[in-house]
Each structure stands twice: as C-alpha cells, then as structure tokens.
C-alpha cells in the first residue's frame, strides 16, 4: 500500500497489485519478432491452463470477461 501522512493523518494513495509481477527482458513489450510470437504463445499457454482449470472445476479467481478476452487473443 502507498500511504502519505498529511497533518498527522494517514491517507491511502494507492495499492500495488503484485499478482502478475514478473522479471523479464524489456524487449518483451516490443512488437518485433520474436517477441510478438512469444507473447502470443504466452496467451496460448495461459488459455490452456485456464481451460484445464475449468474442466477440473478449479476455476481461478478472475472475471469471466477476462477469460473470454484472453481466449479470443490466444485464438
């Protein structure tokens, strides 16, 4: 949590969500090859994992539209 103290009162300024944090090569955000293909492959792997979770009734904590969006991207 990011907090600031103003006149003796603490205020919440923001929250950092580390759930999807990773250490990677900065070129991974490039639209050049092979990085574009690597990102697409990552979506396929994530989609496969989510499909396996759904098939085994072990749905991860996320929103349905996020699952649909990632599935469409992976396709």
VEXTORFI-650707 format. One record per residue: x negated, y, z of N, C-alpha, C in turn; residue in three letters. Coordinates in steps of 0.1 Angstrom, whole numbers. Last residue first. Layout:
% VEXTORFI-650707
<domi><n_east>X</n_east><n_north>Y</n_north><n_up>Z</n_up><ca_east>X</ca_east><ca_north>Y</ca_north><ca_up>Z</ca_up><c_east>X</c_east><c_north>Y</c_north><c_up>Z</c_up><vose>ALA</vose></domi>
...
This chain:
% VEXTORFI-650707
<domi><n_east>66</n_east><n_north>-173</n_north><n_up>-295</n_up><ca_east>71</ca_east><ca_north>-180</ca_north><ca_up>-308</ca_up><c_east>64</c_east><c_north>-173</c_north><c_up>-320</c_up><vose>UNK</vose></domi>
<domi><n_east>57</n_east><n_north>-155</n_north><n_up>-276</n_up><ca_east>49</ca_east><ca_north>-167</ca_north><ca_up>-279</ca_up><c_east>53</c_east><c_north>-174</c_north><c_up>-292</c_up><vose>UNK</vose></domi>
<domi><n_east>78</n_east><n_north>-137</n_north><n_up>-277</n_up><ca_east>65</ca_east><ca_north>-133</ca_north><ca_up>-281</ca_up><c_east>56</c_east><c_north>-145</c_north><c_up>-285</c_up><vose>UNK</vose></domi>
<domi><n_east>99</n_east><n_north>-153</n_north><n_up>-267</n_up><ca_east>100</ca_east><ca_north>-148</ca_north><ca_up>-281</ca_up><c_east>86</c_east><c_north>-143</c_north><c_up>-286</c_up><vose>UNK</vose></domi>
<domi><n_east>89</n_east><n_north>-158</n_north><n_up>-241</n_up><ca_east>92</ca_east><ca_north>-169</ca_north><ca_up>-250</ca_up><c_east>92</c_east><c_north>-164</c_north><c_up>-265</c_up><vose>UNK</vose></domi>
<domi><n_east>89</n_east><n_north>-132</n_north><n_up>-231</n_up><ca_east>77</ca_east><ca_north>-139</ca_north><ca_up>-232</ca_up><c_east>78</c_east><c_north>-151</c_north><c_up>-242</c_up><vose>UNK</vose></domi>
<domi><n_east>117</n_east><n_north>-128</n_north><n_up>-231</n_up><ca_east>108</ca_east><ca_north>-119</ca_north><ca_up>-238</ca_up><c_east>95</c_east><c_north>-126</c_north><c_up>-241</c_up><vose>UNK</vose></domi>
<domi><n_east>127</n_east><n_north>-148</n_north><n_up>-213</n_up><ca_east>131</ca_east><ca_north>-147</ca_north><ca_up>-227</ca_up><c_east>121</c_east><c_north>-139</c_north><c_up>-236</c_up><vose>UNK</vose></domi>
<domi><n_east>114</n_east><n_north>-140</n_north><n_up>-189</n_up><ca_east>112</ca_east><ca_north>-153</ca_north><ca_up>-195</ca_up><c_east>115</c_east><c_north>-154</c_north><c_up>-210</c_up><vose>UNK</vose></domi>
<domi><n_east>125</n_east><n_north>-115</n_north><n_up>-186</n_up><ca_east>110</ca_east><ca_north>-116</ca_north><ca_up>-188</ca_up><c_east>107</c_east><c_north>-130</c_north><c_up>-194</c_up><vose>UNK</vose></domi>
<domi><n_east>151</n_east><n_north>-121</n_north><n_up>-182</n_up><ca_east>148</ca_east><ca_north>-114</ca_north><ca_up>-194</ca_up><c_east>133</c_east><c_north>-115</c_north><c_up>-197</c_up><vose>UNK</vose></domi>
<domi><n_east>150</n_east><n_north>-134</n_north><n_up>-157</n_up><ca_east>154</ca_east><ca_north>-142</ca_north><ca_up>-168</ca_up><c_east>149</c_east><c_north>-135</c_north><c_up>-181</c_up><vose>UNK</vose></domi>
<domi><n_east>122</n_east><n_north>-126</n_north><n_up>-136</n_up><ca_east>135</ca_east><ca_north>-122</ca_north><ca_up>-141</ca_up><c_east>138</c_east><c_north>-130</c_north><c_up>-154</c_up><vose>UNK</vose></domi>
<domi><n_east>108</n_east><n_north>-148</n_north><n_up>-111</n_up><ca_east>107</ca_east><ca_north>-138</ca_north><ca_up>-121</ca_up><c_east>121</c_east><c_north>-135</c_north><c_up>-127</c_up><vose>UNK</vose></domi>
<domi><n_east>94</n_east><n_north>-173</n_north><n_up>-95</n_up><ca_east>101</ca_east><ca_north>-161</ca_north><ca_up>-92</ca_up><c_east>98</c_east><c_north>-150</c_north><c_up>-103</c_up><vose>UNK</vose></domi>
<domi><n_east>99</n_east><n_north>-204</n_north><n_up>-114</n_up><ca_east>91</ca_east><ca_north>-194</ca_north><ca_up>-107</ca_up><c_east>99</c_east><c_north>-181</c_north><c_up>-104</c_up><vose>UNK</vose></domi>
<domi><n_east>118</n_east><n_north>-233</n_north><n_up>-110</n_up><ca_east>117</ca_east><ca_north>-220</ca_north><ca_up>-117</ca_up><c_east>110</c_east><c_north>-210</c_north><c_up>-108</c_up><vose>UNK</vose></domi>
<domi><n_east>119</n_east><n_north>-262</n_north><n_up>-111</n_up><ca_east>110</ca_east><ca_north>-254</ca_north><ca_up>-102</ca_up><c_east>107</c_east><c_north>-240</c_north><c_up>-108</c_up><vose>UNK</vose></domi>
<domi><n_east>131</n_east><n_north>-281</n_north><n_up>-127</n_up><ca_east>139</ca_east><ca_north>-274</ca_north><ca_up>-117</ca_up><c_east>130</c_east><c_north>-267</c_north><c_up>-106</c_up><vose>UNK</vose></domi>
<domi><n_east>116</n_east><n_north>-291</n_north><n_up>-147</n_up><ca_east>114</ca_east><ca_north>-298</ca_north><ca_up>-134</ca_up><c_east>122</c_east><c_north>-290</c_north><c_up>-123</c_up><vose>UNK</vose></domi>
<domi><n_east>121</n_east><n_north>-273</n_north><n_up>-168</n_up><ca_east>125</ca_east><ca_north>-287</ca_north><ca_up>-169</ca_up><c_east>125</c_east><c_north>-295</c_north><c_up>-156</c_up><vose>UNK</vose></domi>
<domi><n_east>109</n_east><n_north>-250</n_north><n_up>-157</n_up><ca_east>124</ca_east><ca_north>-250</ca_north><ca_up>-158</ca_up><c_east>129</c_east><c_north>-265</c_north><c_up>-160</c_up><vose>UNK</vose></domi>
<domi><n_east>82</n_east><n_north>-257</n_north><n_up>-158</n_up><ca_east>88</ca_east><ca_north>-254</ca_north><ca_up>-145</ca_up><c_east>104</c_east><c_north>-255</c_north><c_up>-146</c_up><vose>UNK</vose></domi>
<domi><n_east>80</n_east><n_north>-260</n_north><n_up>-186</n_up><ca_east>78</ca_east><ca_north>-272</ca_north><ca_up>-177</ca_up><c_east>84</c_east><c_north>-269</c_north><c_up>-164</c_up><vose>UNK</vose></domi>
<domi><n_east>84</n_east><n_north>-234</n_north><n_up>-194</n_up><ca_east>93</ca_east><ca_north>-244</ca_north><ca_up>-198</ca_up><c_east>92</c_east><c_north>-257</c_north><c_up>-190</c_up><vose>UNK</vose></domi>
<domi><n_east>61</n_east><n_north>-222</n_north><n_up>-182</n_up><ca_east>74</ca_east><ca_north>-218</ca_north><ca_up>-177</ca_up><c_east>85</c_east><c_north>-229</c_north><c_up>-181</c_up><vose>UNK</vose></domi>
<domi><n_east>41</n_east><n_north>-234</n_north><n_up>-197</n_up><ca_east>41</ca_east><ca_north>-236</ca_north><ca_up>-182</ca_up><c_east>55</c_east><c_north>-233</c_north><c_up>-177</c_up><vose>UNK</vose></domi>
<domi><n_east>47</n_east><n_north>-224</n_north><n_up>-222</n_up><ca_east>47</ca_east><ca_north>-238</ca_north><ca_up>-220</ca_up><c_east>48</c_east><c_north>-242</c_north><c_up>-205</c_up><vose>UNK</vose></domi>
<domi><n_east>43</n_east><n_north>-197</n_north><n_up>-218</n_up><ca_east>56</ca_east><ca_north>-202</ca_north><ca_up>-221</ca_up><c_east>57</c_east><c_north>-216</c_north><c_up>-219</c_up><vose>UNK</vose></domi>
<domi><n_east>15</n_east><n_north>-197</n_north><n_up>-212</n_up><ca_east>25</ca_east><ca_north>-192</ca_north><ca_up>-202</ca_up><c_east>39</c_east><c_north>-197</c_north><c_up>-205</c_up><vose>UNK</vose></domi>
<domi><n_east>6</n_east><n_north>-206</n_north><n_up>-238</n_up><ca_east>3</ca_east><ca_north>-214</ca_north><ca_up>-225</ca_up><c_east>13</c_east><c_north>-210</c_north><c_up>-214</c_up><vose>UNK</vose></domi>
<domi><n_east>15</n_east><n_north>-185</n_north><n_up>-254</n_up><ca_east>20</ca_east><ca_north>-198</ca_north><ca_up>-256</ca_up><c_east>18</c_east><c_north>-207</c_north><c_up>-244</c_up><vose>UNK</vose></domi>
<domi><n_east>1</n_east><n_north>-163</n_north><n_up>-243</n_up><ca_east>16</ca_east><ca_north>-163</ca_north><ca_up>-242</ca_up><c_east>21</c_east><c_north>-177</c_north><c_up>-244</c_up><vose>UNK</vose></domi>
<domi><n_east>-25</n_east><n_north>-171</n_north><n_up>-250</n_up><ca_east>-21</ca_east><ca_north>-170</ca_north><ca_up>-236</ca_up><c_east>-6</c_east><c_north>-170</c_north><c_up>-234</c_up><vose>UNK</vose></domi>
<domi><n_east>-23</n_east><n_north>-169</n_north><n_up>-278</n_up><ca_east>-25</ca_east><ca_north>-182</ca_north><ca_up>-272</ca_up><c_east>-21</c_east><c_north>-182</c_north><c_up>-257</c_up><vose>UNK</vose></domi>
<domi><n_east>-22</n_east><n_north>-141</n_north><n_up>-279</n_up><ca_east>-11</ca_east><ca_north>-148</ca_north><ca_up>-284</ca_up><c_east>-11</c_east><c_north>-163</c_north><c_up>-278</c_up><vose>UNK</vose></domi>
<domi><n_east>-48</n_east><n_north>-135</n_north><n_up>-270</n_up><ca_east>-36</ca_east><ca_north>-130</ca_north><ca_up>-262</ca_up><c_east>-24</c_east><c_north>-138</c_north><c_up>-266</c_up><vose>UNK</vose></domi>
<domi><n_east>-63</n_east><n_north>-147</n_north><n_up>-290</n_up><ca_east>-65</ca_east><ca_north>-151</ca_north><ca_up>-276</ca_up><c_east>-53</c_east><c_north>-147</c_north><c_up>-268</c_up><vose>UNK</vose></domi>
<domi><n_east>-56</n_east><n_north>-131</n_north><n_up>-312</n_up><ca_east>-52</ca_east><ca_north>-145</ca_north><ca_up>-312</ca_up><c_east>-53</c_east><c_north>-151</c_north><c_up>-298</c_up><vose>UNK</vose></domi>
<domi><n_east>-67</n_east><n_north>-107</n_north><n_up>-305</n_up><ca_east>-53</ca_east><ca_north>-107</ca_north><ca_up>-307</ca_up><c_east>-48</c_east><c_north>-122</c_north><c_up>-306</c_up><vose>UNK</vose></domi>
<domi><n_east>-95</n_east><n_north>-114</n_north><n_up>-303</n_up><ca_east>-87</ca_east><ca_north>-110</ca_north><ca_up>-291</ca_up><c_east>-72</c_east><c_north>-111</c_north><c_up>-293</c_up><vose>UNK</vose></domi>
<domi><n_east>-113</n_east><n_north>-119</n_north><n_up>-323</n_up><ca_east>-103</ca_east><ca_north>-130</ca_north><ca_up>-319</ca_up><c_east>-94</c_east><c_north>-126</c_north><c_up>-308</c_up><vose>UNK</vose></domi>
<domi><n_east>-95</n_east><n_north>-93</n_north><n_up>-340</n_up><ca_east>-97</ca_east><ca_north>-107</ca_north><ca_up>-338</ca_up><c_east>-111</c_east><c_north>-109</c_north><c_up>-331</c_up><vose>UNK</vose></domi>
<domi><n_east>-82</n_east><n_north>-63</n_north><n_up>-323</n_up><ca_east>-90</ca_east><ca_north>-70</ca_north><ca_up>-333</ca_up><c_east>-91</c_east><c_north>-85</c_north><c_up>-330</c_up><vose>UNK</vose></domi>
<domi><n_east>-70</n_east><n_north>-49</n_north><n_up>-305</n_up><ca_east>-61</ca_east><ca_north>-55</ca_north><ca_up>-314</ca_up><c_east>-69</c_east><c_north>-63</c_north><c_up>-325</c_up><vose>UNK</vose></domi>
<domi><n_east>-81</n_east><n_north>-52</n_north><n_up>-271</n_up><ca_east>-83</ca_east><ca_north>-48</ca_north><ca_up>-284</ca_up><c_east>-73</c_east><c_north>-55</c_north><c_up>-294</c_up><vose>UNK</vose></domi>
<domi><n_east>-80</n_east><n_north>-62</n_north><n_up>-246</n_up><ca_east>-69</ca_east><ca_north>-54</ca_north><ca_up>-250</ca_up><c_east>-70</c_east><c_north>-48</c_north><c_up>-264</c_up><vose>UNK</vose></domi>
<domi><n_east>-104</n_east><n_north>-76</n_north><n_up>-244</n_up><ca_east>-92</ca_east><ca_north>-84</ca_north><ca_up>-245</ca_up><c_east>-79</c_east><c_north>-75</c_north><c_up>-248</c_up><vose>UNK</vose></domi>
<domi><n_east>-126</n_east><n_north>-61</n_north><n_up>-239</n_up><ca_east>-121</ca_east><ca_north>-62</ca_north><ca_up>-253</ca_up><c_east>-108</c_east><c_north>-69</c_north><c_up>-254</c_up><vose>UNK</vose></domi>
<domi><n_east>-132</n_east><n_north>-64</n_north><n_up>-212</n_up><ca_east>-123</ca_east><ca_north>-53</ca_north><ca_up>-216</ca_up><c_east>-119</c_east><c_north>-53</c_north><c_up>-230</c_up><vose>UNK</vose></domi>
<domi><n_east>-128</n_east><n_north>-97</n_north><n_up>-199</n_up><ca_east>-136</ca_east><ca_north>-89</ca_north><ca_up>-209</ca_up><c_east>-127</c_east><c_north>-77</c_north><c_up>-213</c_up><vose>UNK</vose></domi>
<domi><n_east>-114</n_east><n_north>-98</n_north><n_up>-166</n_up><ca_east>-116</ca_east><ca_north>-103</ca_north><ca_up>-180</ca_up><c_east>-124</c_east><c_north>-93</c_north><c_up>-188</c_up><vose>UNK</vose></domi>
<domi><n_east>-98</n_east><n_north>-108</n_north><n_up>-138</n_up><ca_east>-110</ca_east><ca_north>-102</ca_north><ca_up>-143</ca_up><c_east>-113</c_east><c_north>-107</c_north><c_up>-156</c_up><vose>UNK</vose></domi>
<domi><n_east>-64</n_east><n_north>-99</n_north><n_up>-129</n_up><ca_east>-74</ca_east><ca_north>-109</ca_north><ca_up>-134</ca_up><c_east>-87</c_east><c_north>-101</c_north><c_up>-137</c_up><vose>UNK</vose></domi>
<domi><n_east>-32</n_east><n_north>-99</n_north><n_up>-113</n_up><ca_east>-45</ca_east><ca_north>-93</ca_north><ca_up>-115</ca_up><c_east>-55</c_east><c_north>-104</c_north><c_up>-121</c_up><vose>UNK</vose></domi>
<domi><n_east>-5</n_east><n_north>-103</n_north><n_up>-108</n_up><ca_east>-10</ca_east><ca_north>-107</ca_north><ca_up>-121</ca_up><c_east>-25</c_east><c_north>-102</c_north><c_up>-124</c_up><vose>UNK</vose></domi>
<domi><n_east>-2</n_east><n_north>-94</n_north><n_up>-81</n_up><ca_east>2</ca_east><ca_north>-108</ca_north><ca_up>-85</ca_up><c_east>-4</c_east><c_north>-112</c_north><c_up>-98</c_up><vose>UNK</vose></domi>
<domi><n_east>-8</n_east><n_north>-70</n_north><n_up>-69</n_up><ca_east>-19</ca_east><ca_north>-78</ca_north><ca_up>-74</ca_up><c_east>-15</c_east><c_north>-92</c_north><c_up>-80</c_up><vose>UNK</vose></domi>
<domi><n_east>6</n_east><n_north>-40</n_north><n_up>-69</n_up><ca_east>10</ca_east><ca_north>-54</ca_north><ca_up>-71</ca_up><c_east>-1</c_east><c_north>-62</c_north><c_up>-77</c_up><vose>UNK</vose></domi>
<domi><n_east>4</n_east><n_north>-14</n_north><n_up>-48</n_up><ca_east>-3</ca_east><ca_north>-20</ca_north><ca_up>-58</ca_up><c_east>1</c_east><c_north>-35</c_north><c_up>-58</c_up><vose>UNK</vose></domi>
<domi><n_east>26</n_east><n_north>13</n_north><n_up>-42</n_up><ca_east>23</ca_east><ca_north>-1</ca_north><ca_up>-39</ca_up><c_east>16</c_east><c_north>-7</c_north><c_up>-50</c_up><vose>UNK</vose></domi>
<domi><n_east>26</n_east><n_north>46</n_north><n_up>-29</n_up><ca_east>27</ca_east><ca_north>36</ca_north><ca_up>-39</ca_up><c_east>23</c_east><c_north>23</c_north><c_up>-34</c_up><vose>UNK</vose></domi>
<domi><n_east>29</n_east><n_north>63</n_north><n_up>-7</n_up><ca_east>27</ca_east><ca_north>69</ca_north><ca_up>-20</ca_up><c_east>29</c_east><c_north>59</c_north><c_up>-32</c_up><vose>UNK</vose></domi>
<domi><n_east>46</n_east><n_north>67</n_north><n_up>22</n_up><ca_east>42</ca_east><ca_north>57</ca_north><ca_up>12</ca_up><c_east>41</c_east><c_north>64</c_north><c_up>-1</c_up><vose>UNK</vose></domi>
<domi><n_east>32</n_east><n_north>87</n_north><n_up>48</n_up><ca_east>42</ca_east><ca_north>86</ca_north><ca_up>37</ca_up><c_east>37</c_east><c_north>75</c_north><c_up>27</c_up><vose>UNK</vose></domi>
<domi><n_east>30</n_east><n_north>96</n_north><n_up>82</n_up><ca_east>26</ca_east><ca_north>88</ca_north><ca_up>71</ca_up><c_east>37</c_east><c_north>86</c_north><c_up>61</c_up><vose>UNK</vose></domi>
<domi><n_east>24</n_east><n_north>127</n_north><n_up>97</n_up><ca_east>34</ca_east><ca_north>117</ca_north><ca_up>93</ca_up><c_east>29</c_east><c_north>109</c_north><c_up>82</c_up><vose>UNK</vose></domi>
<domi><n_east>6</n_east><n_north>148</n_north><n_up>102</n_up><ca_east>8</ca_east><ca_north>137</ca_north><ca_up>113</ca_up><c_east>18</c_east><c_north>127</c_north><c_up>109</c_up><vose>UNK</vose></domi>
<domi><n_east>6</n_east><n_north>163</n_north><n_up>79</n_up><ca_east>11</ca_east><ca_north>169</ca_north><ca_up>91</ca_up><c_east>14</c_east><c_north>158</c_north><c_up>102</c_up><vose>UNK</vose></domi>
<domi><n_east>5</n_east><n_north>134</n_north><n_up>61</n_up><ca_east>7</ca_east><ca_north>148</ca_north><ca_up>59</ca_up><c_east>13</c_east><c_north>153</c_north><c_up>72</c_up><vose>UNK</vose></domi>
<domi><n_east>-13</n_east><n_north>108</n_north><n_up>49</n_up><ca_east>-9</ca_east><ca_north>114</ca_north><ca_up>61</ca_up><c_east>-7</c_east><c_north>129</c_north><c_up>59</c_up><vose>UNK</vose></domi>
<domi><n_east>-4</n_east><n_north>82</n_north><n_up>26</n_up><ca_east>-10</ca_east><ca_north>95</ca_north><ca_up>29</ca_up><c_east>-5</c_east><c_north>101</c_north><c_up>42</c_up><vose>UNK</vose></domi>
<domi><n_east>-10</n_east><n_north>50</n_north><n_up>12</n_up><ca_east>-4</ca_east><ca_north>59</ca_north><ca_up>21</ca_up><c_east>-11</c_east><c_north>72</c_north><c_up>22</c_up><vose>UNK</vose></domi>
<domi><n_east>-5</n_east><n_north>22</n_north><n_up>-7</n_up><ca_east>-12</ca_east><ca_north>35</ca_north><ca_up>-7</ca_up><c_east>-4</c_east><c_north>45</c_north><c_up>2</c_up><vose>UNK</vose></domi>
<domi><n_east>-8</n_east><n_north>-12</n_north><n_up>0</n_up><ca_east>0</ca_east><ca_north>0</ca_north><ca_up>0</ca_up><c_east>-9</c_east><c_north>12</c_north><c_up>0</c_up><vose>UNK</vose></domi>
